[in-house]
Amino acid sequence: MENLLTVNNLSVSFSTELDEQQVVSDLSFSIKKGETLGLVGESGSGKSVTARSIMQLLSSNAYIHPESSITYEGTELLNLTQKELRSIRGKDISMIFQDPMTSLNPTMSIGKQIVEILRLHEKISKKDAERRTKEIMTDVGISNVDFRFTQYAHEFSGGMRQRMMIAMALACSPSIIIADEPTTALDVTIQAQILELLKDIQKKYGTAIILITHDFGVVANMCDRVMVMRHGELVESGETTEIFENPQHDYTKMLLNAIPNLYKDKTEKEKEKLKEIHSGERDALVRVSQLEKKFPYGRGETIKAVNNLNFDIYRGETLGLVGESGSGKTTTGRTLLRLHEASAGEIVYEGFDLNHLNKNELKSMRKHIQMIFQDPYASLNPRMKVIDLIGEALDTHGLVKNKKERTDRVLELLDLVGLDASFVERFPHEFSGGQRQRIGIARALAVNPEFIVLDEPLSSLDASIQAQIVELLESLQEKLKLTYLFIAHDLAMVKQISDRVAVMHEGRIVELADSEELFSNPIHPYTKKLLSAIPIPDPSIEAMKKNKKDTEEELQNYQGTEFKEVEPHHWVSC
């Protein structure tokens, strides 16, 4: 079979006022009809720049070197005019972007955006374009298409927006789809649906897919061949099973080793901790009973985001809280720290009911309870240097006497989270995502807390950086005797870091057990659904996965109202 697309000796540089930086070096590959090629590597490895070079959607300061060649069905794309390129983009080669919210037009209804693409490339009537648009929307799993056609991007959920991006990419039945991290920000269940959808589309239309990702689980699920990139260079490529079973390059081995392993047993030390919790040797640091949080929902109605929660968090443990977007996880974490005021129920910390503390009492309590946020960039003041970002908490609580003591403590905290002392004079935008998350952790630790709520602290990071942050959190927990509530939708990571796990669904906890027990013996159909959706970094396991419709049907037929202990320390809504 002939190659659809061939890339030869691709080199791309970006020029700034000071210098020129090469971000892709001498890259060559090809893709055939109906094939899926995975492009894997950490942030900054050159994956997205490679994809944008094919589409020629690079920024104005980018420069493709003259020896580079990109041919599509024998046509050299780098020699085409903008007008000629426009006739290929969308029609022959389409792209699904990482963040649909920034690539969908917020001022135009979703339906009109697809109609516009069809009328540009296919030269069909408005009526035919609307009919075809609704067919494509149905193909990508969107129901009630007549109504959805008229809606705008902000009225869709993250998963729905991503489906619309796929619908737009499919509009003109392209030969190649380039999917740039299409599932990064999505829950495991939505991710599984999107990957399933891409596979179905590929079967139906024989489309070739170039899949850009840093998740090896997704690669195992989707790809025929894999290319591993690092610092703009290709370090290894081959058949997917071959790369997984017999990786050659140290960097590929490092990426594979960084993936949290669902089948890894807990250590003896971790098992000992659980014994102490269950035997009553460790007391509950946080006790939550009948907690509720309602939000106004217009026209005098309210929505119950957290519904009658009851759980304890024991001293020195990590309790994982998992569930899809909208299940109430983050609301629970914020309500525990009174960043949201509870509508009902009790939150008892060290014998104090947090809901009854006045403003001053709450301020002094903040020394003991802290939060690390999902997006470190949004939670760090962009106008403050690191020394003040961390030092501010020390000033607020009067924990240092003078400037020297303050600087020494900030340097000590930076060292604790593995950052260099020279970073104190830098601003947040000068750091990578992993470094910013470390600054967020240092800031939370500044006041010597006992209890920390971690809200999706790893979701925007590469697997290797995630592994480093988890290692850091575990060593800090041991060193500083910390207690964590770890909120996440990445179940593999939750299993690795948590002693016990609570599963949330529609504002309630539906299952709670020791992490190994929960993963080896899930009872509630919602837990089973979450676990079956996790992409496993092993192509042979991915190929054998069961039909997901079974777990969906089981969940719909399940009526659970009473929360009972069905096995020792394993609680289920049943």
N, C-alpha and C positions, 0 to 999 in steps of 0.2 A: 504494500500500500504506500502511495506517495505521501510525502509530508505536506500538511496543510500550511504550516508556518515553519520557517527556518530562521534562526537567529545566529549570525556568525560574527565573532570577534567584537561583540558589543562593549563599548567603553563610554561611560558618561561622567562628565565633570560638572561641578557647580563653581561659578566664580563669585567671589565676594570682593569688597573693596581692597582687602588685604592680600588675598591669595586665591589659588584655584585648588579645589579638592576633588580628587577622583573618587567616585562612589561605586562605580561598576567597572570592573577590569576584565577585558578580553573574554567575555561570556559567550558560549556557543551552546545551542540546544535546538531541538525540533519537536513538533507534535503532529500526530496523525489524526485522522477523522475518528471520532468516538472515543478517544483516549483521554485519560485524566492524568495530568502531570502536576505533581506537588512541588512547590517552591518553598523550602523551609529554611528558617534561620531566625536569629534574634533581631530585635529592633536595631536598625542601622546597618543591617547586612546587605541592603541593596535590593530586596525583593520587590518592594512597591515601585522603586525607580525603574526597575527592569520592565514591570508591567506597563507603567506610564510611557516608557520609551516605545513600546510596541504600538500603543494608541497615539503616540506623540502628543501627550497631555502634560508635558514637563513645564516647569516654570520658566520665565523669560531669562533667568540667569544660568539655565542648564545648557550644556553643550555636548552633542553626540559626536564622538571622534570620527574623522573621515574614513578610517578603515572598517567601521562598523557596517553591518548589512542586516536588514530585516526584510525577508521576502514572504509574501502571502500568495499562495498559488502561482508562484513564479514572478509576481510583481514586486519590484523593490519599493517598499513603503517610504524609505527615506528620501526618494527622489520626487515624491508626489507633491503637488501644490496643496494648500489648505482646502480648496474647493474639492479636489479629487479625494482627499483624506476624509472629508465630511461624508462622501458617498459610501465609504467603507465602514466608518465608525457607526456602530449601531446596526448596520445592515449585515455586514460580514463578520465583524469582530465587535463584541459588546463587552462592557465592563460592569461588574457589580462592586460598588465601593464599600469600604469598611463602615462608614457612618452614613446611613441613609438620610438622616435628618439634614445634613449639610449638602447632600447631593440631590434632594428633591426640592422642587420649587415651592416655597411656602405660600405664594400668592395665587397659585393655580390649583384647581381640584386635581386629584390623583388621576381620574379618568382622562381629563383633558391633556395631561402630560403624555400619556401613552398614545392618545389620538394624534397628537402633534408629531410624534416620532413616525407613526404609520403613514401619515399623509405626506411627510417629507420624503420618505424612502420608497413607499409603495405606490404613490400617486393614485389613491383610491378616494371615493366619495366620503363625506363626513359620516353619513349613515353607516356605510360599510366599516369604516374605521371604528365607530362606536361599538358595533356588533362584535367585531374582532377583538377589541379591547376587553369586552365583558367575557368573551371566551377565554382569553389569556388569564384574566383575573380568576376565573373559575379553575383553570389549569393549575394555578399556583396555590389553590386551597383557600380562596377568599369566598366566604358565603355572602348572601344578600347583596349581590353585585350591583343591582340597580341603585341601591342606596349608597353603597360604598363608592361607586363611580363619582358621586357628587361631593364626597368628603375631601378634606385637606389633610396634609401630612401630619399635622399636630393632633389630629383626631384618631390616629392609629397608634397601637402599641408598638414597641420595638420590633417584635417578631413580625407583625403585620407590615410595618414599613419595609423590613428586609424582603418580605414576599413581593411587595410592590416594586422594589428595586429589581428583583429577579424578573417580574412581569415586564418591566420596561426593557430589560436586557434581552428578553425573549421575543419582543414585539415583532421583529422582522425575521425571525428564525435564523439567527446568525450561525456560521459554521464553528466559531470559537467564542467561548465565554471566558473572560478573565475575572476570577472571583478573588478580590483582595480582602482577606480576613473577613469573610462574610458572616461569621458566627461569633466573633470575639466577644461582643458585649451581650450575648444572649444566654438565657438559662439553658441547662442541659436538655430539657425536654423540647424547647423551641429550636435549639441547635440541631437536635436529632431530626425534627420535622423538616428543617431547611435542607439538611444534607440528603434526607430521603427524597425531597422534592427535586434537588439537583440531579440525583441519580435517575429518577423517573423521567425527567426532561431529556437527559442524555440518551436513555433507551428509546424514547419516543422520536427524537429528532436526529439522533446520531451526532450530537454536538460534542466538540472537543472542549475540555475544560482545563484551564491553567489555574490551579488552586494555590493561593498564597496564604500561608498560615505559619504560626509558631507552635501549633498543637499537634503532636505526633499521633494522638488518638484520632483526630480528624483525618490525618494522612492514612492511617491504617484502614479507616472506614471507606475512604473515597478513591485513593490514588493507585494507578497502575505502575507509575514510575515516580521516583523522587529525586530532586536535586537539592543538595544542602549548600547554602551560601553563608559565607562569613567575610566581613569587611569587603564586600563587593566582589568577592571571588568565589568560583565554584570549587568546593573542597571535596565533594563526593557526589556521585550520581549512580543510579541503578534501579533495578526492579524493586518494588516496595518490600516484598518478602525478604529479598536478599539483603537490603539495607537494615531491616529490623533484626534478622537472624545473624548477620555477619558484617556489622559495620567496621570499616577499615580506618577511617580518620578519627583521631582523638576528639575532635570537636563534635563529630556525630555521636560518638560514644558518650560524651559529656551531656549532650542534649537528651539522649535516650535515658541516661541515668537520672536526669533531673525530674523525670516524670514521676509523680507520686504513684506508688504501686498499691492498688486496691487489695492485693492478695498478701501483702507483707504483714507478718504477725507483730503484735506488740512486744516490746522488750520486757524482761523480767521486772525491771524497775517500774515500768508503766502498769504492769499487772498488779504489782504490790500496792501502788497508789489506789487502784480501784478497790482492792481488798480493804484498805483502810477506810475508804469512803463508805463501803457497804457494811462494814462492821461497826460504824459509828465512831471510829477513832478520830476522824476529821469532822469538825463542826461545819454547819452551813454558814457561809459568809454572807450570802444574799438569799433572802426568802421572798418569793413572789407568790401572792395568793389572790385569786379572783380578779386579776388585772384586766381592765378594759380600757380601750381608747377609741373614742368616736370622733369623726370629723364631719363638719357640716357639708351637706351635699346639695345645697340649693333648695329653694322652695320649702324651707323649714325641715327638710329631711336630713337624716344623718347616716353615715356609713360606719359600720363597726370594723375598724382595721385590726384591732386586737380584741379577742373575745374570750373572756373568762380563763386566763392563763394561770396555771399553778405549777411552779417548779422551784427547786433549790439549786444554788451553785456552791459547791464545797470549797473550802480553803485550799488553794494551791492547785485546783483542777482547771482543765479547759473544757467548758461545755460548748459543743458545736450547735449552732442553730441554722438549719437548712430549709430550703423551700424555694419555689419559683418567685419571680418578680410579682409583687402584689400580694404575697402570702402573709405579710405583716412582720417580717423579720426585723427590718430597719426601724420600723415604728416601735417595736418592742424594745430594742436597744436604746433608742432615744428616750423612750418613756421611763426606762430604768434610771437614766441619769437626769431626769426631769428637764430634758431639752424639749420634750412634749409633756404637758400636764396630763396625768392619768384621769380618765373619766370616772373610774371606780377601782376598788381593790387596794391592796397593800404592797409596798416594796420595803422590806425590812433589811437594813444593812447594819451589821454589828449591833443589833438590838434597837436601832433608830428607824422609825418609819419615815422614809424620805419625803413622802407626800405631805407630812405635817411640819416640815422645817420652814422657818422664815428665811428671808433673803440672806441675812448675815450667817445664819447657821448653815445654809446651803453652800455659801461661798467657802466656809471653812471645811465643809464636807467634800468639796471639789478637789481638795488635796489628796483625798483617799480614793476617789473614783474618777477615771479619765476615759477619753474616747479617742480612737485612731480611726480616721475617716477613709472612705473608699478612694476619693480623688485627692491626693496630697496637694496637687497644684491649686485646686479650688479652696482648700482649707488653710493654705499658707499665704500670708499677706504679701503680694508681689512687690510692695514698696519697702519691705523690711529685709535687712540682712540676717543671716543665720544667727549671729550673736544676739540679735534682738528678738528674733522669732522664738528662740529657746529661753532667752533671758527674761522675757516679758512675764512668763509664769512665775519665775523666781521673785520678781519685783512685786507682782500682785499679791503673793502670799507672804511677803516679807521673809524670804528664806535666806537672803544674803545681806551682809552688813555693808559691803562696799564694792566698788567697781572691780577690784582685783579678785575678790572672792567670787563675784558673778562670772568673770571671764574664766577663772579656773574651773568653776562648776560646769560651764558650757563646754569647755574643752574636754572635761572628764566624761560628759554625756556623749559627745561626738565620738570619743574613743570607744565608749561602751557599745555604740551601734556600728562601729567599724568605719567611721569617716575620718578624714584627715583634718588635722588642726588648722590647716591653711584655708579650709572652707568657711571659716567664721565670717569673713568679709564679703562673701558672695550672696547674690540674690537667688530666689527660687528658680527663675527661668534658666539659670546657668547649670542646672543639674539634670541628670537623667531621671526617669520615673522611679527606678529602684532607689536612687540616692534621695529623692524627695520623700519617698516613703520612710526611709531611715531617719530623715530630719523630723518627720511627723511622730515617729516612735520616740526619738530623743526628747521632743517637746512634751509628750505625754508623761515621760519618765521623770521630767525635771522636778516635779513636786513630790516624788517618792510615793506614788499611789500603791494601793494594795490590789485594786480591782480595775481591770481595763476592758472596755467593750471595743472589739475590733470589727468594724463594719466593712466587709468585703475589702480587706486591705491588700489583696493580691490580684484583684480581677483585671487590672489593666497592665499587668507585668508579664514578661516572658517567663517560660517554664524554669529556666536556669536561675533567673532573678528571684522568682517565687521560692525556689528551693533555698536560696540564700536567706531570704527574709524569714521563712519558716524556721530555719536553723537558728537564726538570731533570736526569734521570739521564744523558742524552746530554751535556749541557753539563758536568756534574760529571766525567764520564769523560774528556772532553777536557782540562779544566782541571787535574784531579788525577792524570791518567794511570792510571785505574782499569781493572781487568779484571773482567768480570761473568760469572757463570753465571745466566741468566735463565730461571726455571722458570715455566711457565704453560700453561693449556689454551686460551687465546685466540690462535689461530694468526695472525690478522691483526696483532695487537699484536706477536707474536713476530717476524713478518717485518719489521716496521718497525724494531725496535730491535736485532735480531741480525745479526751478520756471517755466522755459520754456524748451522745448526739440526740438532739430533739428535732423532730421533723414538723414543720409548720405548713398548714394548708388552710387557706381562707380564714386566717386570723386565729386558728386554734392549733394546739399541739396535738398531732394525731398519733405520734409514736415517740417513745423515749427509751433508750437503752444504752448499754456500753457500746462503744463504737464498733468493736469487732463483732459483737452479737448482732447489732443492727444490720451490718453489711452481709453477714453470713446467713442471717435468719430474719429477713424483713417480713412483717406480717400484714401491715396495712397496705392496700393496693396502691395508695399514693406513693408510699416509700418504694414499692416495687417498680412503679412507673419511673420514678427519678433514677433508680439504680439501672434500669434497663436502658435508659437514655444515655448513660455515660459512654463516650467513645473510648474503647480500650486500645492502648497502644500495642496491639498485636493483630496483624491482618487475619490470622486463622480464626481468632475468637470473633472478630467483627463479621467475618463471612458466615458464621453459624448463628448469628443473633435471631431470636424468635420474632414473630409478628407483634408489633407494638399495639395493635388494635385490641388484643386480648386483655392487656392490662387496663386499657382505657375503658373497655366494657365492664370489667370487674369493679373499677372505681365508681362508675356511674350507678351500679347496682348495690353498692356497699352503703349500709346505713349505720354509722357509728356515732353513738351519743354518749356512752358511758366510758370513762377513762379507767381501765382496769389493769392490774398487774397479772399478765397471762403466764409469765414465767418469772423466776427470780430476777428482780431489777429490770424487767422488760415490760414497759407499760404501753398499752395500745387503746385507741378509741374504738370500742367494739360494741 
